[in-house]
Amino acid sequence: MRFPSLLNSKAALLVLSLSLGACSTSVTRMDTGEVKDLSGAWNDTDSQMVAAEMMQDVLSRDWLVEYKSEKKRKPAVIVGEVRNLSHEHIAVSPFVQELQRNLINSGKVKFVASATEREEVRGERTDQDINATEETRKAMGKEKGADFMLKGTINTIIDANGSDQVRYYQVNLTLISLVDNEIVWNGEKKIKKFVARSNLRF
């Protein structure tokens, strides 16, 4: 009789089956507007919300009305460096893109390409100067200069007790006149999250 061997084989198959099931991956597509915090860290919702609220604030202030009244045109804005001074890795580039998108789509200001983008465009102009026809060639020296630069920082403070945390984010942005370095707007946005983690581990 070989019952013990047969039982051992079945037990081994059961363990293997359970192991494979535990390692499987499940993916569920989400609406891009759905809010879902998994870790409590800075995420896409924070980036979109902060950018929208801060750009709404900067565009509602007196500096814009005063500039248009004096110059009779929309100001040209450029986004400078937004520094991540927090304890965690934050993808700053998507946040900067959100700032740009809100400013451009407002229709209240004109927007100037960043330093990196300008270098690429200038390279294209140089190539056109050699290879393009005179009718389609874009000449050097006709770039629009920015009137204001937007720049800022992202900071965090973490207060932890055991497995629980309070995560505090503070975003500060300033709008600076390139003529005389005057700060015409100083904005601040704060986010506070309470993160409770279970002590249960698998």
Buried (B, 14 or more C-beta within 10 A) or exposed (E): EEEEEEEEEEEEEEEEEEEEEEEEEEEEEEEEEEEEEEEBBBBBBBBBBBBBEBBEBBBEBEBBEEBBEEEEEBBBBBBBEBEBEBEEEBEBEEBBEBBBBBBBEBEBBBBBBBEEEEEEEEEEBEEBEEEEEEEEEEEEEEEEEBBBBBBBBBBBEEEEEEEEBBBBBBBBBBBBBBEEEEEBBEBEBEBEBEBEEEEEEE
